[in-house]
Amino acid sequence: MPIKLARPSSRVGSAYAGQRILICGASGNLGGHLARQLSIDGVRLLLWGRDDCQLSSIATECRRSGAMVETRSVDLCDAEAAIAALIEDDELDAIDSAFFVAGIGDTREPGRIVEEPSQLIRHGQVNFLAPAALSAALGERMARRGRGRLVLTGTAAATHPLPFAAGYTSSKCGLAHFAEAIRIALEPHGVSVTLVSPGFFAATPGSKGYGYARPGEISAHLLAQRMIAAAARGKSELVTPAHFYALRWVGKVLPRILSDRLIRALPSP
């Protein structure tokens, strides 16, 4: 069943009017909501994802709302092929804004003390290497044009060394550091970089019944709204819900012996 669309406010919508917008991870729940909400008349959407069927369904909804839509099946584990595809798409028609929201959030398997090496490799490829390389490639091209907007998706947990999600939090921490670095490099050239650091949200459609507490969880729909607005304003970082700012501060000031105890006491998903 098609999801009811929520359009950006007129002020936010005007920031994207007539733009060509890349959404990398559009076949996921968050990427799908971004695509639907950005489907305003005159916008040209470039939707990348792994699930061809889901991409096709989302593209159909977006076209009905007046957007022009192209889709591409992309595997971020092959970063070099993804970069080649990005350059090809950008040369065909310049990309004005890009949302990199693809990622994996796998945690340690039951019975293991640390995560499988193969899982750590996937986290590094999908959560850090691919979005960093893609945003670097596109950021350079945008800077030479003197304009552009990049949005990278991290996590509010990036500053916390969670032993059951070491690969996830570490890869997102690396991406956060990278986002700050390229923001400093690109801003003088007219390119904004927004790091989005969300707390809990449903990463896949219909995600319910988690076996662990998810305090402050927000919907992917609301997160997409906030991302679109933050990027339109050129914010350097969006942490949502806002109370995760406080948790970040607590994690920095607590003595290590106390923070270790608290982290070890957390239930493993």
C-alpha positions as a Python dict, from the first residue, in 0.01 Angstrom:
ca = {
    (1, 'M'): (0, 0, 0),
    (2, 'P'): (147, 341, -93),
    (3, 'I'): (262, 551, 201),
    (4, 'K'): (95, 888, 246),
    (5, 'L'): (338, 1156, 134),
    (6, 'A'): (443, 1447, 352),
    (7, 'R'): (587, 1737, 158),
    (8, 'P'): (854, 1972, 297),
    (9, 'S'): (738, 2317, 405),
    (10, 'S'): (741, 2578, 130),
    (11, 'R'): (1059, 2730, 273),
    (12, 'V'): (1240, 2396, 292),
    (13, 'G'): (1096, 2279, -40),
    (14, 'S'): (1230, 2587, -216),
    (15, 'A'): (1583, 2481, -119),
    (16, 'Y'): (1543, 2172, -337),
    (17, 'A'): (1327, 2315, -617),
    (18, 'G'): (1447, 2203, -960),
    (19, 'Q'): (1740, 2008, -816),
    (20, 'R'): (1881, 1672, -912),
    (21, 'I'): (1899, 1476, -586),
    (22, 'L'): (2084, 1150, -524),
    (23, 'I'): (1956, 920, -249),
    (24, 'C'): (2200, 635, -188),
    (25, 'G'): (2010, 371, 6),
    (26, 'A'): (1670, 458, -138),
    (27, 'S'): (1537, 103, -114),
    (28, 'G'): (1565, 114, 266),
    (29, 'N'): (1301, 255, 499),
    (30, 'L'): (1474, 588, 564),
    (31, 'G'): (1580, 633, 202),
    (32, 'G'): (1228, 559, 86),
    (33, 'H'): (1084, 826, 314),
    (34, 'L'): (1342, 1077, 192),
    (35, 'A'): (1251, 1002, -170),
    (36, 'R'): (877, 1038, -111),
    (37, 'Q'): (912, 1362, 83),
    (38, 'L'): (1142, 1515, -179),
    (39, 'S'): (905, 1424, -462),
    (40, 'I'): (797, 1776, -547),
    (41, 'D'): (727, 1905, -897),
    (42, 'G'): (1044, 1970, -1094),
    (43, 'V'): (1276, 1767, -871),
    (44, 'R'): (1485, 1501, -1045),
    (45, 'L'): (1551, 1205, -817),
    (46, 'L'): (1834, 959, -865),
    (47, 'L'): (1755, 658, -647),
    (48, 'W'): (2026, 406, -565),
    (49, 'G'): (1964, 84, -375),
    (50, 'R'): (2011, -292, -352),
    (51, 'D'): (1646, -400, -371),
    (52, 'D'): (1532, -354, -732),
    (53, 'C'): (1169, -437, -653),
    (54, 'Q'): (1151, -184, -371),
    (55, 'L'): (1329, 78, -582),
    (56, 'S'): (1075, 32, -860),
    (57, 'S'): (784, 68, -618),
    (58, 'I'): (924, 386, -460),
    (59, 'A'): (1005, 532, -802),
    (60, 'T'): (644, 480, -913),
    (61, 'E'): (513, 664, -606),
    (62, 'C'): (755, 952, -659),
    (63, 'R'): (662, 991, -1026),
    (64, 'R'): (296, 1014, -931),
    (65, 'S'): (389, 1312, -713),
    (66, 'G'): (550, 1497, -1002),
    (67, 'A'): (918, 1407, -964),
    (68, 'M'): (1133, 1277, -1247),
    (69, 'V'): (1300, 958, -1129),
    (70, 'E'): (1593, 740, -1232),
    (71, 'T'): (1700, 426, -1046),
    (72, 'R'): (2023, 232, -1024),
    (73, 'S'): (2106, -97, -853),
    (74, 'V'): (2427, -47, -655),
    (75, 'D'): (2631, -273, -426),
    (76, 'L'): (2835, -59, -188),
    (77, 'C'): (3065, -353, -113),
    (78, 'D'): (3212, -273, -456),
    (79, 'A'): (3311, 87, -388),
    (80, 'E'): (3509, 132, -710),
    (81, 'A'): (3209, 35, -923),
    (82, 'A'): (2988, 267, -718),
    (83, 'I'): (3229, 558, -773),
    (84, 'A'): (3233, 490, -1148),
    (85, 'A'): (2852, 490, -1148),
    (86, 'L'): (2846, 816, -951),
    (87, 'I'): (3078, 992, -1195),
    (88, 'E'): (2874, 861, -1487),
    (89, 'D'): (2549, 991, -1336),
    (90, 'D'): (2701, 1327, -1240),
    (91, 'E'): (2848, 1382, -1586),
    (92, 'L'): (2513, 1302, -1744),
    (93, 'D'): (2337, 1564, -1530),
    (94, 'A'): (2499, 1742, -1235),
    (95, 'I'): (2387, 1626, -890),
    (96, 'D'): (2291, 1919, -665),
    (97, 'S'): (2221, 1737, -337),
    (98, 'A'): (2316, 1388, -217),
    (99, 'F'): (2184, 1190, 79),
    (100, 'F'): (2402, 892, 175),
    (101, 'V'): (2179, 682, 399),
    (102, 'A'): (2271, 323, 308),
    (103, 'G'): (2416, 120, 591),
    (104, 'I'): (2407, -201, 793),
    (105, 'G'): (2356, -232, 1167),
    (106, 'D'): (2436, -595, 1241),
    (107, 'T'): (2543, -674, 1598),
    (108, 'R'): (2743, -951, 1763),
    (109, 'E'): (2593, -1296, 1716),
    (110, 'P'): (2466, -1480, 2026),
    (111, 'G'): (2736, -1690, 2187),
    (112, 'R'): (3027, -1487, 2051),
    (113, 'I'): (3253, -1261, 2258),
    (114, 'V'): (3342, -1034, 1966),
    (115, 'E'): (3198, -1000, 1617),
    (116, 'E'): (3283, -1215, 1317),
    (117, 'P'): (3572, -1070, 1111),
    (118, 'S'): (3362, -1092, 793),
    (119, 'Q'): (3092, -884, 958),
    (120, 'L'): (3346, -619, 1056),
    (121, 'I'): (3464, -604, 695),
    (122, 'R'): (3108, -545, 571),
    (123, 'H'): (3056, -269, 828),
    (124, 'G'): (3374, -99, 714),
    (125, 'Q'): (3283, -125, 347),
    (126, 'V'): (2917, -21, 364),
    (127, 'N'): (2912, 219, 660),
    (128, 'F'): (3243, 396, 610),
    (129, 'L'): (3452, 329, 300),
    (130, 'A'): (3178, 355, 37),
    (131, 'P'): (2998, 667, 167),
    (132, 'A'): (3330, 839, 241),
    (133, 'A'): (3470, 765, -104),
    (134, 'L'): (3146, 858, -281),
    (135, 'S'): (3108, 1185, -93),
    (136, 'A'): (3473, 1270, -160),
    (137, 'A'): (3430, 1206, -532),
    (138, 'L'): (3108, 1405, -553),
    (139, 'G'): (3226, 1676, -313),
    (140, 'E'): (3526, 1750, -535),
    (141, 'R'): (3301, 1786, -840),
    (142, 'M'): (3052, 2003, -650),
    (143, 'A'): (3332, 2227, -521),
    (144, 'R'): (3453, 2289, -874),
    (145, 'R'): (3097, 2393, -965),
    (146, 'G'): (3084, 2618, -658),
    (147, 'R'): (2770, 2467, -508),
    (148, 'G'): (2626, 2149, -363),
    (149, 'R'): (2489, 1973, -59),
    (150, 'L'): (2610, 1645, 98),
    (151, 'V'): (2433, 1455, 376),
    (152, 'L'): (2605, 1166, 554),
    (153, 'T'): (2428, 936, 800),
    (154, 'G'): (2608, 838, 1117),
    (155, 'T'): (2459, 742, 1453),
    (156, 'A'): (2417, 893, 1798),
    (157, 'A'): (2598, 583, 1926),
    (158, 'A'): (2916, 662, 1733),
    (159, 'T'): (3094, 800, 2041),
    (160, 'H'): (3007, 500, 2258),
    (161, 'P'): (3226, 183, 2237),
    (162, 'L'): (2947, -75, 2244),
    (163, 'P'): (3103, -424, 2266),
    (164, 'F'): (2804, -591, 2099),
    (165, 'A'): (2814, -344, 1807),
    (166, 'A'): (3184, -264, 1775),
    (167, 'G'): (3184, -280, 1396),
    (168, 'Y'): (2876, -62, 1361),
    (169, 'T'): (2975, 211, 1608),
    (170, 'S'): (3338, 219, 1493),
    (171, 'S'): (3249, 249, 1125),
    (172, 'K'): (2999, 525, 1200),
    (173, 'C'): (3252, 702, 1425),
    (174, 'G'): (3498, 701, 1137),
    (175, 'L'): (3233, 841, 904),
    (176, 'A'): (3152, 1118, 1153),
    (177, 'H'): (3518, 1219, 1170),
    (178, 'F'): (3541, 1212, 791),
    (179, 'A'): (3225, 1425, 755),
    (180, 'E'): (3374, 1692, 980),
    (181, 'A'): (3698, 1691, 783),
    (182, 'I'): (3541, 1730, 439),
    (183, 'R'): (3296, 1991, 572),
    (184, 'I'): (3593, 2206, 670),
    (185, 'A'): (3746, 2151, 326),
    (186, 'L'): (3432, 2202, 117),
    (187, 'E'): (3242, 2486, 288),
    (188, 'P'): (3467, 2762, 147),
    (189, 'H'): (3378, 2630, -200),
    (190, 'G'): (3001, 2656, -160),
    (191, 'V'): (2936, 2294, -60),
    (192, 'S'): (2758, 2217, 267),
    (193, 'V'): (2812, 1890, 455),
    (194, 'T'): (2557, 1772, 710),
    (195, 'L'): (2625, 1479, 942),
    (196, 'V'): (2305, 1317, 1067),
    (197, 'S'): (2345, 1133, 1400),
    (198, 'P'): (2012, 969, 1483),
    (199, 'G'): (1915, 760, 1781),
    (200, 'F'): (1685, 462, 1740),
    (201, 'F'): (1461, 452, 1433),
    (202, 'A'): (1307, 176, 1223),
    (203, 'A'): (1569, 102, 957),
    (204, 'T'): (1345, -144, 771),
    (205, 'P'): (973, -111, 691),
    (206, 'G'): (751, -265, 956),
    (207, 'S'): (1032, -310, 1210),
    (208, 'K'): (850, -394, 1532),
    (209, 'G'): (886, -611, 1836),
    (210, 'Y'): (1255, -558, 1909),
    (211, 'G'): (1384, -778, 2188),
    (212, 'Y'): (1555, -489, 2365),
    (213, 'A'): (1469, -137, 2483),
    (214, 'R'): (1490, 142, 2225),
    (215, 'P'): (1442, 462, 2432),
    (216, 'G'): (1342, 772, 2240),
    (217, 'E'): (1282, 584, 1915),
    (218, 'I'): (1149, 802, 1633),
    (219, 'S'): (992, 704, 1303),
    (220, 'A'): (1190, 698, 980),
    (221, 'H'): (926, 939, 845),
    (222, 'L'): (1008, 1199, 1113),
    (223, 'L'): (1382, 1144, 1079),
    (224, 'A'): (1359, 1204, 704),
    (225, 'Q'): (1170, 1531, 766),
    (226, 'R'): (1437, 1651, 1006),
    (227, 'M'): (1719, 1551, 773),
    (228, 'I'): (1568, 1737, 479),
    (229, 'A'): (1519, 2051, 689),
    (230, 'A'): (1867, 2036, 847),
    (231, 'A'): (2037, 1994, 511),
    (232, 'A'): (1833, 2280, 363),
    (233, 'R'): (1963, 2506, 641),
    (234, 'G'): (2318, 2385, 589),
    (235, 'K'): (2354, 2255, 946),
    (236, 'S'): (2685, 2086, 1018),
    (237, 'E'): (2523, 1817, 1234),
    (238, 'L'): (2178, 1695, 1327),
    (239, 'V'): (2154, 1489, 1647),
    (240, 'T'): (1802, 1359, 1697),
    (241, 'P'): (1632, 1314, 1939),
    (242, 'A'): (1813, 1604, 2108),
    (243, 'H'): (1868, 1422, 2439),
    (244, 'F'): (2145, 1224, 2269),
    (245, 'Y'): (2356, 1541, 2292),
    (246, 'A'): (2347, 1498, 2670),
    (247, 'L'): (2437, 1130, 2647),
    (248, 'R'): (2735, 1221, 2430),
    (249, 'W'): (2854, 1467, 2693),
    (250, 'V'): (2806, 1214, 2974),
    (251, 'G'): (3011, 959, 2782),
    (252, 'K'): (3297, 1207, 2757),
    (253, 'V'): (3311, 1316, 3121),
    (254, 'L'): (3250, 986, 3302),
    (255, 'P'): (3562, 815, 3437),
    (256, 'R'): (3649, 511, 3227),
    (257, 'I'): (3587, 267, 3512),
    (258, 'L'): (3228, 393, 3543),
    (259, 'S'): (3159, 410, 3172),
    (260, 'D'): (3292, 55, 3129),
    (261, 'R'): (3054, -71, 3396),
    (262, 'L'): (2757, 105, 3239),
    (263, 'I'): (2836, -23, 2891),
    (264, 'R'): (2886, -380, 3012),
    (265, 'A'): (2549, -361, 3186),
    (266, 'L'): (2368, -277, 2862),
    (267, 'P'): (2157, -562, 2723),
    (268, 'S'): (2296, -710, 2404),
    (269, 'P'): (2041, -700, 2116),
}
